[in-house]
């Protein structure tokens, strides 16, 4: 059977100007979807909490794909694999788009900078009186453990439980809150935070982690991580495209040399 020669240059297909309608349509649809999400989050009446959670899930989903592409590219250079040359460009293109995800992480960073605790409970201002704040958080926790349902606990503690049996435990729970050891203004604060849509106060354990879990340091870490990921993805993609143009083998050696430290950073960050 006679072999048929195929010229690879003739098989190269490019979208060229035909790709622009798909690109512009995708941008338009995405922009409308973002506006719709913001509008729904506003009219939900929960301080954008559901919007933040939904946005975080979508962001992490696509970030996992981008970092997976970066991991694949670095791994192929680390083990000096030759079989992946034909498919590596796909992973390089994906990892090079990490900077777009950094732009899309703006709502997450904004929720932390605002320090309302809508997304992360620890992203609240540190209380001026830490001991009093910890006592309020402990009061809320005690009320939850004593009565099961948080909202019922606060209500029954404040007004007395008239439906309980006349046992010592039920009599203790039907007493006014002040008689059970809760002090003054702590009752109102605890009942406020026990509401279904309220943000719970910072507990003692979270306050001990404040050096790591604080809004300023969180924003700095996110910017640093995205800067490193984006730079690494773009650098590998740029060197790969440059090698297609110049045919220099030294570019492959350079990428293999830096693959080990980049892999360590990617796994330990």
C-alpha positions as CSV (number, residue, x, y, z in Angstrom):
1,X,0.0,0.0,0.0
2,X,1.5,3.3,-1.1
3,X,2.1,5.9,1.6
4,X,0.6,9.3,1.3
5,X,2.7,12.3,2.2
6,X,1.0,15.1,4.2
7,X,2.5,18.5,4.4
8,X,2.1,19.7,8.0
9,X,2.2,23.4,6.9
10,X,-0.9,22.9,4.8
11,X,-2.7,21.3,7.7
12,X,-2.4,24.3,10.0
13,X,-5.7,25.9,10.6
14,X,-6.2,29.4,12.1
15,X,-9.4,31.2,13.0
16,X,-7.9,34.6,12.2
17,X,-10.5,37.3,11.9
18,X,-13.3,34.7,12.1
19,X,-12.6,34.3,15.9
20,X,-13.5,37.9,16.7
21,X,-17.4,37.4,16.6
22,X,-17.1,34.4,19.0
23,X,-14.8,36.4,21.3
24,X,-17.0,39.5,21.3
25,X,-20.2,37.5,21.8
26,X,-18.6,35.7,24.8
27,X,-17.5,38.9,26.4
28,X,-21.0,40.4,25.9
29,X,-22.8,37.4,27.4
30,X,-20.3,37.3,30.3
31,X,-20.8,40.9,31.1
32,X,-24.6,40.6,31.1
33,X,-24.3,37.5,33.4
34,X,-22.2,39.5,35.8
35,X,-24.6,42.4,35.9
36,X,-27.5,39.9,36.5
37,X,-25.6,38.2,39.3
38,X,-24.9,41.6,41.0
39,X,-28.6,42.6,40.7
40,X,-29.8,39.3,42.1
41,X,-27.3,39.6,45.0
42,X,-28.5,43.1,45.7
43,X,-32.2,42.2,45.8
44,X,-31.6,39.1,47.8
45,X,-31.3,41.3,50.9
46,X,-28.6,39.3,52.6
47,X,-25.7,41.8,52.1
48,X,-24.5,40.0,49.0
49,X,-23.6,36.9,51.1
50,X,-25.1,34.4,48.6
51,X,-23.5,36.3,45.7
52,X,-20.0,36.1,47.4
53,X,-20.4,32.4,48.0
54,X,-21.5,31.6,44.5
55,X,-18.7,33.8,43.0
56,X,-16.1,32.1,45.2
57,X,-17.2,28.6,44.0
58,X,-17.0,29.7,40.3
59,X,-13.7,31.4,40.8
60,X,-12.1,28.4,42.6
61,X,-13.5,26.0,39.9
62,X,-11.8,27.8,37.0
63,X,-8.7,28.5,39.1
64,X,-8.3,24.8,39.7
65,X,-8.3,24.3,35.9
66,X,-5.7,27.0,35.3
67,X,-3.4,25.8,38.1
68,X,-3.9,22.2,36.8
69,X,-2.6,23.4,33.4
70,X,0.4,25.1,35.0
71,X,1.2,22.0,37.0
72,X,1.0,19.9,33.8
73,X,3.4,22.3,32.0
74,X,5.9,22.4,34.8
75,X,5.8,18.6,35.3
76,X,6.5,17.9,31.7
77,X,9.6,20.1,31.8
78,X,10.6,18.7,35.2
79,X,10.7,15.0,33.9
80,X,11.8,16.1,30.4
81,X,8.9,14.4,28.7
82,X,8.9,14.5,24.9
83,X,5.5,13.0,24.2
84,X,3.6,16.0,25.5
85,X,5.0,18.5,23.0
86,X,1.9,18.1,20.8
87,X,-0.6,18.8,23.6
88,X,1.4,21.0,25.9
89,X,0.4,24.2,24.1
90,X,-3.2,23.7,25.3
91,X,-2.1,23.6,28.9
92,X,0.2,26.6,28.3
93,X,-2.7,28.7,27.0
94,X,-4.8,27.8,29.9
95,X,-2.2,28.6,32.5
96,X,-1.3,31.9,30.8
97,X,-4.9,33.1,31.5
98,X,-4.5,33.0,35.3
99,X,-4.2,36.8,35.3
100,X,-7.8,37.0,34.1
101,X,-8.9,35.1,37.2
102,X,-7.0,37.6,39.4
103,X,-9.1,40.3,37.9
104,X,-12.2,38.3,38.6
105,X,-11.2,37.8,42.2
106,X,-12.0,41.5,42.9
107,X,-15.4,40.8,44.6
108,X,-13.7,38.3,46.9
109,X,-11.0,40.8,47.9
110,X,-13.7,43.5,48.2
111,X,-15.7,41.5,50.6
112,X,-12.6,41.0,52.8
113,X,-11.5,44.7,52.6
114,X,-15.0,45.9,53.7
115,X,-14.5,43.8,56.9
116,X,-18.2,42.9,57.3
117,X,-17.6,39.1,57.5
118,X,-20.1,38.4,54.8
119,X,-17.9,35.7,53.2
120,X,-15.2,35.0,55.8
121,X,-16.4,35.4,59.3
122,X,-12.8,36.2,60.5
123,X,-12.8,39.3,58.1
124,X,-14.3,41.5,60.8
125,X,-12.7,44.4,62.6
126,X,-10.8,43.3,65.7
127,X,-12.9,44.4,68.7
128,X,-11.5,47.1,71.0
129,X,-12.2,45.1,74.1
130,X,-11.2,41.5,73.3
131,X,-12.2,40.0,76.6
132,X,-15.7,41.5,76.5
133,X,-16.1,40.4,72.9
134,X,-15.0,36.8,73.7
135,X,-17.6,36.8,76.6
136,X,-20.3,37.7,74.1
137,X,-19.3,34.9,71.7
138,X,-19.2,32.5,74.7
139,X,-22.7,33.6,75.7
140,X,-24.0,32.8,72.2
141,X,-22.3,29.4,72.2
142,X,-23.7,28.5,75.6
143,X,-27.2,29.5,74.6
144,X,-26.9,27.3,71.5
145,X,-25.7,24.3,73.4
146,X,-28.3,24.7,76.2
147,X,-31.3,24.9,74.0
148,X,-30.4,23.4,70.6
149,X,-31.9,25.9,68.2
150,X,-30.1,29.3,68.4
151,X,-33.1,31.5,67.8
152,X,-35.3,29.6,70.2
153,X,-32.5,29.7,72.8
154,X,-32.3,33.4,72.8
155,X,-36.1,33.8,72.9
156,X,-36.7,31.4,75.6
157,X,-33.8,32.7,77.7
158,X,-35.2,36.3,77.5
159,X,-38.9,35.6,78.0
160,X,-39.0,32.2,79.8
161,X,-40.1,28.8,78.3
162,X,-43.8,28.4,79.3
163,X,-44.2,25.0,77.5
164,X,-41.5,23.1,79.4
165,X,-42.2,20.5,82.0
166,X,-41.8,21.4,85.7
167,X,-38.4,19.8,86.1
168,X,-35.3,21.4,87.6
169,X,-33.7,21.7,84.1
170,X,-36.8,23.2,82.5
171,X,-37.2,25.6,85.5
172,X,-33.6,26.7,85.0
173,X,-34.2,27.3,81.3
174,X,-37.4,29.3,82.0
175,X,-35.7,31.8,84.2
176,X,-34.7,35.2,82.9
177,X,-31.4,35.3,81.2
178,X,-29.8,37.5,83.8
179,X,-30.5,34.8,86.5
180,X,-28.6,32.2,84.5
181,X,-25.4,34.2,84.6
182,X,-25.7,36.4,81.4
183,X,-24.8,40.0,82.1
184,X,-26.5,43.1,81.0
185,X,-26.0,44.2,77.4
186,X,-24.5,40.8,76.4
187,X,-28.1,39.4,76.1
188,X,-29.1,41.8,73.3
189,X,-25.8,41.4,71.5
190,X,-25.9,37.6,71.7
191,X,-29.5,37.5,70.5
192,X,-28.7,39.8,67.6
193,X,-25.9,37.5,66.4
194,X,-28.1,34.4,66.8
195,X,-30.3,35.7,64.1
196,X,-30.3,33.5,60.9
197,X,-28.8,36.2,58.7
198,X,-26.5,37.9,61.2
199,X,-22.7,37.4,61.2
200,X,-21.6,35.6,64.4
201,X,-19.0,37.4,66.5
202,X,-15.4,36.4,66.5
203,X,-14.7,33.7,69.0
204,X,-11.6,33.3,71.1
205,X,-10.0,30.7,68.9
206,X,-10.4,32.9,65.8
207,X,-8.9,35.9,67.6
208,X,-5.8,33.8,68.5
209,X,-5.3,33.2,64.7
210,X,-5.6,36.9,64.0
211,X,-1.9,37.2,62.9
212,X,-2.7,35.0,59.9
213,X,-6.5,35.5,59.5
214,X,-6.7,39.2,59.0
215,X,-7.9,41.2,56.0
216,X,-4.7,43.0,55.2
217,X,-2.5,40.0,55.2
218,X,-5.1,38.0,53.3
219,X,-5.1,40.5,50.4
220,X,-1.3,40.6,50.3
221,X,-1.1,36.8,50.1
222,X,-3.7,36.6,47.3
223,X,-1.9,39.3,45.3
224,X,1.4,37.6,45.8
225,X,0.1,34.1,44.8
226,X,-1.7,35.3,41.7
227,X,1.3,37.4,40.6
228,X,3.6,34.3,40.9
229,X,1.0,32.0,39.1
230,X,0.3,34.5,36.4
231,X,4.0,35.2,35.8
232,X,5.0,31.5,35.6
233,X,2.1,30.7,33.3
234,X,2.9,33.6,31.0
235,X,6.6,32.9,31.0
236,X,6.3,29.3,30.0
237,X,3.8,30.2,27.2
238,X,6.0,33.0,25.9
239,X,9.1,30.8,25.8
240,X,7.2,28.1,24.0
241,X,5.9,30.5,21.3
242,X,9.4,32.0,21.0
243,X,10.9,28.5,20.4
244,X,8.4,27.9,17.6
245,X,9.8,31.0,15.9
246,X,13.5,30.6,16.6
247,X,13.9,26.8,16.9
248,X,16.4,27.3,19.7
249,X,16.9,24.3,21.9
250,X,18.4,26.4,24.7
251,X,14.9,27.6,25.5
252,X,13.9,24.1,26.4
253,X,16.9,23.7,28.7
254,X,16.0,27.0,30.4
255,X,12.5,26.0,31.2
256,X,13.7,22.6,32.5
257,X,16.1,24.3,34.8
258,X,13.5,26.5,36.6
259,X,10.9,23.8,36.6
260,X,12.1,22.2,40.0
261,X,11.9,25.4,42.1
262,X,8.6,26.4,40.5
263,X,7.1,23.0,41.2
264,X,8.1,23.3,44.9
265,X,6.5,26.7,45.1
266,X,3.4,25.5,43.4
267,X,3.0,22.6,45.8
268,X,4.0,24.4,49.0
269,X,2.3,27.8,48.4
